Amino acid sequence: MESIKNKVALVTGGAMGIGKATALLLGQHGAKVMVTDINKEKGQETAQLINDAGGYAKFYTLDVSKKEAVTQVCKAIFTTEGSLDLAVNNAGVGGAMAPMHLVKFADWERTIGICLSGVFFCMQEELKYMLAKGGGKIVNISSLAGLNGVATGSVYSTAKHGVLGLTRSAALEYGAYNVRINAVCPGFIQTAILDDVPQKIIDYSTNIRVPMKRIGKPEEVANTILWLLSDASSYINGENLVVDGGFNAG
Ligand SMILES: NC(=O)c1ccc[n+]([C@@H]2O[C@H](COP(=O)([O-])OP(=O)(O)OC[C@H]3O[C@@H](n4cnc5c(N)ncnc54)[C@H](O)[C@@H]3O)[C@@H](O)[C@H]2O)c1
């Protein structure tokens, strides 16, 4: 993918799952990948895999829910690499499952802090540096839960709806400045975030609701993100792409 080559690409939550698959794919396509995560050991592994394969990657420890830390890491990347061209705001947690009237405020704060405020903090910095260099592309990771309500998952669903609001609003604000902002809404994807979801819910969702009768792979989401970051999607802006094997089609 020529339009990705030598671009400086920030990936949050790049230690595992969808973020790791995305970082590796961007590395394969010649991007300079800035892997960030709270998990230092696994994040460094992702960067190492890219470097071992002949690519270019660095790792930064980053908790996206900490505004000051986001500011510092983005500044360090821009100063060191001279640019911040592409960004994948992917870091997320499933959040505690509970009926809405029993949700603890601490759980609300944590999930909103990582899944929504984290995306906002990152976008603010990314946009600043993209504007400084005359353009860029951002992909935010929302969810099917960003399109529909989720019983006992109200906080996560609210955060993911919010990510689509940020995506669409930013697309309106920055389209004229050569920055494209889109979102991806994955369905059930085989990653560690599903560890806390009861297996019977995963089985029902993937075997009954998904017409393709299987769970998705992180690489299948990564391919979609790569396409949205590339010039192959040059007229797509403010959009959310569902990657769910057909779950949400009916
Ligand atoms: N797997 C799915 O079924 C699914 C479906 C819809 C949306 N998503 C979304 O995809 C994104 C990636 O999730 P995943 O499925 O790869 O899960 P995952 O648990 O494998 O990966 C999440 C990554 O985010 C990191 N992370 C957690 N809190 C962080 C923080 N405060 N700061 C920085 N990094 C942090 C984790 O260390 C981990 O590396 C999330 O936003 C998630 O909500 C996943």
The ligand as an SDF file (V2000), in Angstrom:
LIG
                    3D

 44 48  0  0  0  0  0  0  0  0999 V2000
  -12.9340   -7.8180   20.2250 N   0  0  0  0  0  0  0  0  0  0  0  0
  -14.1640   -7.4140   20.0000 C   0  0  0  0  0  0  0  0  0  0  0  0
  -15.0770   -8.2420   19.9130 O   0  0  0  0  0  0  0  0  0  0  0  0
  -14.4650   -5.9550   19.8350 C   0  0  0  0  0  0  0  0  0  0  0  0
  -15.7090   -5.5980   19.3140 C   0  0  0  0  0  0  0  0  0  0  0  0
  -16.0120   -4.2590   19.1440 C   0  0  0  0  0  0  0  0  0  0  0  0
  -15.0810   -3.2820   19.4620 C   0  0  0  0  0  0  0  0  0  0  0  0
  -13.8640   -3.6490   19.9710 N   0  0  0  0  0  0  0  0  0  0  0  0
  -12.9260   -2.5820   20.3100 C   0  0  0  0  0  0  0  0  0  0  0  0
  -11.6690   -2.8340   19.7030 O   0  0  0  0  0  0  0  0  0  0  0  0
  -10.6550   -2.1710   20.4490 C   0  0  0  0  0  0  0  0  0  0  0  0
   -9.5120   -3.1380   20.6870 C   0  0  0  0  0  0  0  0  0  0  0  0
   -9.9490   -4.1720   21.5410 O   0  0  0  0  0  0  0  0  0  0  0  0
   -9.4680   -5.6860   21.3830 P   0  0  0  0  0  0  0  0  0  0  0  0
  -10.6520   -6.4760   21.0300 O   0  0  0  0  0  0  0  0  0  0  0  0
   -8.2760   -5.7740   20.5210 O   0  0  0  0  0  0  0  0  0  0  0  0
   -9.1310   -6.0290   22.9040 O   0  0  0  0  0  0  0  0  0  0  0  0
   -7.7560   -6.3860   23.6390 P   0  0  0  0  0  0  0  0  0  0  0  0
   -8.1000   -6.4870   25.0660 O   0  0  0  0  0  0  0  0  0  0  0  0
   -7.0940   -7.5360   22.9640 O   0  0  0  0  0  0  0  0  0  0  0  0
   -6.8430   -5.1020   23.3710 O   0  0  0  0  0  0  0  0  0  0  0  0
   -7.0770   -3.8720   24.0130 C   0  0  0  0  0  0  0  0  0  0  0  0
   -5.7430   -3.1850   24.1890 C   0  0  0  0  0  0  0  0  0  0  0  0
   -5.9800   -1.9100   24.7960 O   0  0  0  0  0  0  0  0  0  0  0  0
   -5.0340   -1.7500   25.8410 C   0  0  0  0  0  0  0  0  0  0  0  0
   -5.5320   -0.8160   26.8410 N   0  0  0  0  0  0  0  0  0  0  0  0
   -6.4840   -0.9960   27.7890 C   0  0  0  0  0  0  0  0  0  0  0  0
   -6.6340    0.0980   28.5330 N   0  0  0  0  0  0  0  0  0  0  0  0
   -5.7720    1.0210   28.0530 C   0  0  0  0  0  0  0  0  0  0  0  0
   -5.4600    2.3550   28.3920 C   0  0  0  0  0  0  0  0  0  0  0  0
   -6.0390    2.9710   29.4220 N   0  0  0  0  0  0  0  0  0  0  0  0
   -4.5230    3.0080   27.6620 N   0  0  0  0  0  0  0  0  0  0  0  0
   -3.9020    2.3910   26.6310 C   0  0  0  0  0  0  0  0  0  0  0  0
   -4.1330    1.1150   26.2680 N   0  0  0  0  0  0  0  0  0  0  0  0
   -5.0600    0.4520   26.9790 C   0  0  0  0  0  0  0  0  0  0  0  0
   -4.8150   -3.1480   26.3940 C   0  0  0  0  0  0  0  0  0  0  0  0
   -3.6090   -3.2520   27.1390 O   0  0  0  0  0  0  0  0  0  0  0  0
   -4.8020   -3.9700   25.1150 C   0  0  0  0  0  0  0  0  0  0  0  0
   -3.5200   -4.0620   24.5390 O   0  0  0  0  0  0  0  0  0  0  0  0
  -11.3220   -1.6620   21.7260 C   0  0  0  0  0  0  0  0  0  0  0  0
  -11.5960   -0.2850   21.5900 O   0  0  0  0  0  0  0  0  0  0  0  0
  -12.6160   -2.4500   21.7770 C   0  0  0  0  0  0  0  0  0  0  0  0
  -13.6250   -1.7680   22.4890 O   0  0  0  0  0  0  0  0  0  0  0  0
  -13.5360   -4.9630   20.1590 C   0  0  0  0  0  0  0  0  0  0  0  0
  1  2  1  0
  2  3  2  0
  2  4  1  0
  4  5  1  0
  4 44  2  0
  5  6  2  0
  6  7  1  0
  7  8  2  0
  8  9  1  0
  8 44  1  0
  9 10  1  0
  9 42  1  0
 10 11  1  0
 11 12  1  0
 11 40  1  0
 12 13  1  0
 13 14  1  0
 14 15  2  0
 14 16  1  0
 14 17  1  0
 17 18  1  0
 18 19  2  0
 18 20  1  0
 18 21  1  0
 21 22  1  0
 22 23  1  0
 23 24  1  0
 23 38  1  0
 24 25  1  0
 25 26  1  0
 25 36  1  0
 26 27  1  0
 26 35  1  0
 27 28  2  0
 28 29  1  0
 29 30  1  0
 29 35  2  0
 30 31  1  0
 30 32  2  0
 32 33  1  0
 33 34  2  0
 34 35  1  0
 36 37  1  0
 36 38  1  0
 38 39  1  0
 40 41  1  0
 40 42  1  0
 42 43  1  0
M  CHG  2   8   1  16  -1
M  END
$$$$
